[in-house]
Amino acid sequence: MLNKVLTINGGQPLSGSVKVRGAKNLVPKAMVAALLGDGPSVLRNVPEIKDVDVVTGLLELHGVTVVKDQATGDLTMDPSAAKTASSNEINAFAGDSRIPILFCGPLMHTIGEAFIPDLGGCKIGDRPIDYHLEVLRNFGADVSKTDHSTVISGRNGLHGAKVRLPYPSVGATEQVLLTAVKAQGVTELKNAAQEPEIMDLIAVLQKMGAIINVQDNRTIVIEGVETLRGYDHTALPDRNEAASWASAALATEGDILVQGADQQDLSAFLNTYRKLGGEFDVVREGIRFYHPGGDLNPLVVETDTHPGFMTDWQQPLVVAMTQAKGVSIVHETVYENRFGFTDALERMGATVQLHRHCLGSAPCRFNNRDFKHSAVITGKSTLQGADFTIPDLRGGFSHVIAALVAKGRSNASGIGIISRGYEHFVDKLHGLGADVEETGGRA
């Protein structure tokens, strides 16, 4: 699927409705958590995306029975026959996703050890696994790292730990949660991420019998328990996909009802969306996003951890900013290389200048480092079709939005990358009236 090409004839507003299901940033992690139970778990509202396929394959390699209800899409996962998988089999998943690192704690609790292949994922910034490994050592794990893989053993038992994250990393917070719930003793995690997807993972673990106390000042305390049971859980909707379609509606001067979108989890996005000049109506089915007419407003946006403006929201919204009249500024404080996608926008005719300086309210952790992490967008730009290669998940969606805005034809290579996080992406574009055609290799 990665070598497929999407031909896009731009210039038409997107109009209609799309449905978002369970969050990409929760569902695979909840699937991993099923390994911790002593009985089957049921996960509902599961989207058909690549990351779900990757985790399904890894679970099955480790002896977990995964059954999908074809009518509802719900997954039932039974870990009762969990086993060690061969390194060659696991390596077949190398480069597909960063999710395998989160198997460490559950596998150590279940079978005593974990083998982790080289990790893939979007090339948007430095996301090394070294801190994950150091966290696991704090729990008493024995870590052996080679050039191409990592073996983590917990056969001597895991114990509670005091962990303070240098940055409220979502992945590291998930690592601690999935390891601490069955470690002996109490774990105190400071400077933890508290995104809605983290809170939903905590809800999953609590249903399994975990004892987790979320305190003030980004502190989470976990009391380890000996056994956990299976869960029955409905995943929260994907707020990032909802925001992406909202940006597509605004940039193309369209009107999209995003079924399943949740107002509460999108609060920071909705405020920014309205300041930029977009409008929305919260309805029973979800949220209707639309361009109300007139000029869009230039805006200053700074990404941050929750409850701030999420980094995954900025790339699609930058395309809408190219259609605002005036100068907009985006200060990226989460991933240092998130603006690589703007090269294609400039080739289409957008005016985007990247800067190493912090163009935000305060200097961030990338200040005085060699990262172009601030962008100045000057509009309104008339975009022209161009050929480009999808660089990553959110940047790829942004490229497609720009091509839909542009006059003329664009060819997007590697469109399959978007399937990692957007369910039935091309079908949804067709449903919204986009003039697109997919060609190329087989999935």
N, C-alpha and C positions, 0 to 999 in steps of 0.2 A: 504493500500500500504506500510505502514511503516514496516510491518513484512515480507515483501518479501525478498528473498535471491537471490543474483546474484552469480552464479558459474562462475569463470573466469579461463580459461586455458591460461596461459601467454606464453611469448616468441615470439610473432609474432608482427612485425611492423604494426602500424596503417597506412592505406593508403586509400585515397579517398577524398571526400568532405563532409562538413557539412554546414548547413546554420544557422546563428544566426539571431534572430529577435530582437524585442524591449527589452531594458535593464530592467532587474529585478529591478534595483535600481531607475528606473524612472516610469515604467508603473503603478504599484500600487498607487504611489503618484499622478500621473496624473488622475487616476480614482477617487481618493478622491477629487481632485480639482473640479471635475464635480459637486459636491454638492454645490459649490459656485455660479454656473451660474443660470440665470433665464430662461434658455432654454436648449435644448439637446446639448450634446457634443459628438463628434466622435473621438475615439482614434484608430489609425491605427498601423500596424506592432506589434500587441499584441501577445506575446508568450503564449503557453498553459502550464502554470506552476501553482504550488499550490498557490502561493501568489496572483495570479490573481483570482483564485477560492475563496479564503478567502475574498478579497475585494468585489468581486461580491456579495457574500452572505451577507456581512455587508451592502452594498448599498441597496440591495433588502429588507433587514429587515427594513431599514429606508425609505421605500417607493419609492426608485429610481428604475425606469424601466431600466433594462439592457438587450439589445438585441444584440446578436452576429450574424454577417454575416457568415454563415457557409462556404461560398466560399472563403472569404478573411480573416476571423478571426477578422475583425474590430468590435469594440464595440461602440454601441450608448447608451448613458446614459442620461435619462431624470429625473431631480430632482423635477419636478413641483409638485409632490404629496408627497414630503418628509414629514416624520412624526417621532414621537418618537417611539422607539422600546423597547420592554420589556427587563428587565435586564436578565431574564432567557434565552431569545433567544440569546442575545448578548454573554452571558457566554458560550454558546455552542461553540464559537470560541476561548475561552480562551486557551492560550498555543499554538495556531497554528501559530502565527505570531506576530511581533512587530508593524505591520502597524496600528492596531487600535488606538494607541496613536495619530496618525496624523489626526484622524477624529475630534479631539477636536475643533479646530478653525472653520472649515467648519460647523460642527453641531451646534455650538453656534450661528453662524451667520444665519443659516438656520432655526433651530427649538428652539433655546434658550439654549439647554443644551446637554451634551454628557455623556454617561456612558461607561467607559472603563474597560474591563475585565482584569484579569491577563494576562500578556504578555509572549509570548514564543520567538522562534527564536533560533539561534545557540548559544551554550554555549562556546563562544570564549573570553569572557572578561566581565568586569563590564559595563553594559549599563543601569543604573538605570533610572527610569522615573522621579525621583525627580526634576531634572533640567528642564525637560519639564514642570512640574507642576509649578515651580517657574517662568518660562517664561510666562506661561498663567496668573499667578497672576499679573505680571507686566502689562498685558493688561487689568486688571480689572476683571478677572474671579474669581468666587468663587469656591474653590476647596475643596471637602470633600472626604478624603481618608479613606478606611477601609482596613481590612486585605486582602481582595480578590478582591477589585474593587475600582474604583475612579469615582466620579460624579463631573462634571465640569459645572457650570452654567454661562451663559453670558447674563442673562435676564436684567441686569441693564446696558447693553451696554459695548462694548469694545472700548478702546482708544489706540492710538499710544503709543509706549514706547521706551526707550533707553535700548538696550540690548547689553551686551558684553559677549561673550562666553569665558569660561576659556580655551577652546580647540575648534578648528574649526570642530565641530561635524556636520556630514551630517544630522542626524535626527533632532537635535535642530535647525539647519538652516531651514530645511523644515517646522518645527513647526512654526517658526516665519513668514516665507513667507505665509503659508496657513492661518495664523491668522491675520496678519497685513494688507493684501490687502483690507479687508472690515472694518477694525477698524477705528474709527474716528480720524483723525489727521495723524501725520507723525511718522514713526518708523525708528529708526536708529539701525542697527545691525552691531556690530564690531566683528572682528575675525571670520567672517563667512566662512563656507566651500564654495568652488567654483569649485567642481567637475563638469565634463561635464553633469552629470545627474541633478545637481542643476541648471545649466544654461539652460538645456532643460525644467525643471519645470518652471523657470522664463519665458521662451518663451511661455509656455502654458498659464500662468497667464496673460502675456501681451496680448496674443490673446483674452483673456476674457475681457480685458479693464483695467487691473491693471496698475499702474504707479510704476515702479521699476527701480531704478538707481544703477547699479553696479559700485562702485568707486574703487580707488586704496586702497591698504593696507587692503584688505579683509573687506571692508565696503560696506554694501548694505542699501540703503535708500528707503523706501516704503511709498508712499503717499496713504492713504486709500481712497477708493471710495465707494459710496453708493450701486451701483449695478454692477454686472458682468454678462456677457452673456456666452453662450456656446462656445465651441472651436471646431476646426477641426485640428487635429495634428497627425503627423507621428512620433512615438517614435524613438529616436536615437538607433542604434544597441548596443547590449550588449557587451561591451569591455571586461568584466570579463569572459564571456563564451568563447570569441575569444581567450583570453590569456590562458585559461585552455586547449583548444584543441591544441594550439601552444605548450604548455609544454608537452602534451601527444605525439605529433609528435616527439619532441626532445628526450624525455626519451625512447621511444620505437624504436628509429632510423627509424622513419616513415616519411610520406610525406602527409600533410593534407591541402587542400584548404578550408579556412574558408570564405564562401560566406557571404558578408555583413559586414565583419570586416573593421573598419575605421582606416586608418593610423594615422590621426591627434590625435585621442583620445587615441591611443596606443603608442604614441611616446616614453615615458619613458620605457615602456615594451620592445619595439623593440630594443632600444639601449642595454639594459641589455641582451636580448635574443641573440643578435649578439656577445656580449662580451663573453657570456658563450660558444659560438661555434655553435649556431644555425644559420640557414639562412632563409631568407624570400624574397619573390617577391611580390611586390604590383601590382595587376592586376585589370582589370576592374571589375571583379566579387567580389573582396575582397583581401585577402592576403593568399599566399601559404607559409606555414611553413614547414621546412624540416631539417633533419639531413644531413649535407653535407659529412659525413664520417670523419674518424679520431677521435682523442680524444677531449672530451669537456674540457673546461678550468675552473679551480676553480675561484671563484668570491666572492667578498664582496658586499652584498646588504643591504640597509637600507630602510625600508618602511617609508612612509610619506604621508601626505595629498597631494592632487593634487596641483601642477603638479609633485609631486614626484612619487616614485614607490609605487603603490597601495598595501595595505595590502592583498586584495583578490587575488593578483597575486602570492604572495610568496609561499603559500602552494603547489600548483601544481608544481611550479618551483623548490621547494626543492627536489622533486622526481628526476627531471632531474639532479640536483646537485649531487645526490648520484651516478650518472653515469659519473661525471667529475673526472679527474685524479688529485688528490691533495686535498687541504683543502679549503672549502668554508665557509663563515660566513654570517649569516643573523641576522640583528638587527631589531627586531620588535618594533616599537614605537607607534603603533595605538591601538592594543588590547593586553593586558598583558598575556592572556592565549591562544594565538593562536598556540602554539607549542604542544598542547596536542595530536595532530594527529601523532606525530613522534614515539609514543610507538609502533604502528603497523609496522612502517617502520623498527624499530630496530628488531622486531621479524622476519621480512622478511630477515634480514641480513644487513641492512644499519647501518652505524656508525654515530650516531648523539649524540652530547653532548650538553646539555642545561645549560645555565649559567644565574645567576641573574645579572651579571655585564653588563653594556652597552658596547658591542663590536662593536661600530660604530664610526662615526666621532666625535660625541659629546654626552655627557650624555643626556638622554631623561627623560621624566616625570616619568618613572618607576625606575629611578636610586635610589639605596639605599632602595628599597622596595622588598618585598619577592615574586618577580615574575620572573620566568625563561623566560626571553623575548629575549635572544640571543641564537643562535644555531650555533654549529660548525659541519659541515658535511664533513666527510673524505671519499673519493672515490678513485678508482672506486669500487663499491660494487656489488657483485653477489647476487641478490635477489632470495629468495625461496618463493613459495606459502605459504599462511597462512590463517587462518580464522580470521575475524575481524568484528566488528560492526561499522557502519557508525556513526561518532561522530557529524558531522555538515556538512553544505553544501560544502564548499571549501575543508575541510579536507577529506570529503568523496570522492570527485572527486580525490583527491590526492592518497587516498588508492587504488582506482580502477586503477589509472595509474600505481602505484607500482606493483599491481597484474598482470597487463598486461605486465610489464617488467619482472616479476619474472618467474623462471622456475617452472613448476608444477602447481598445482590447488590451487585456493583460493576461499573461500566462504565469500561473503560480506552480512551481515545481516543488515536489515533496509535500504535497497537501496532506498526506497521511499523518504527518506529525500532529495535526490539529485533532485527530481522532483520539489522541491520548487524553484529552480533557473535554471534548465537545461531542456529545452523542448525536449521531446521524447528521453531521454538520452540513453536508452537501444537500441532503434531503430537505433540511430546514431552510436553506437558502432558496431552493426551488419553491418551497411553500410560501416564501415571502415575496415571490415575484422576481427574484434575481435571474438574470440571463447568464447562466453558467453551464459549463459542460465538463465532465470529468473524463479523462482518458489516461491510458498508460497501463502500467503493470498491475498484476493481480494482487489482491490482499493475501 
